[in-house]
Amino acid sequence: MVKNTWSKTVNRAVRRDFCRFRASMYRKSQPEVWEASDRIHFYCCVFEYFQYNNQIPVKYYALLCSCRRPIYTLWETYLRYEYLSYLTWEDIDDIMEMLLESRQISSERKVRDHEADSGIAC
């Protein structure tokens, strides 16, 4: 039940993000579109991943459920880690894993910082 709700929320956000990106590309000049071809291909691959893949783990839906622009979030993760690829669904799974890992590290840092700050006397 939760997976179904998360999947609907994420799929709707992915569709919205893709449509906005596509509309923005239509307004660009030919040289700008050519310059953005890698990003266009990325957006199309990720969109198809969510559109046709029935084996997406629940943890990925949970991860992206709060994202307003899930494809853009994955794009930023892809750019951050140069060795990642997006040509297959397994590659997109790897991007998801890196995003998941980076979010976990970030949240662990916040907890440690909070614990360190709470020990300081005012």
Phi, psi and omega in degrees: 000313180294318179300319181298317179294313179297318182295320177296317180297313182292316180298323177294317179294321178297314180299316180296315179298316180296315181295320177295317179297315180299317179297322179292327178290326178297331182277353184271159177283166180304313179298324178292322178294317178300318180296329183265013187299323179296317179293321177299314179297318177301310181301318180295317180296315181292320178300315178295325176304312181284332182285321189247344184276117179264001184250027181285125180295151181300324183298332177287320176296317179297322180295316186268356185300326182269359181277130175282330181232077186297322181292320178297320177299317178292324177299315178299320178294316178301317180291327182292326183245101188300332185279353181284155176230171180222015188282338178235166177295327177295322177296319179292324173301320178297321177296318178300317180297319179295320177296316178300314180296317180293326177291322178294317179297318179297316180290326176295322177297318179299319179295314179298317179297320179295317179296321178292321180290327182289342178275354181275129178278140180266000000 
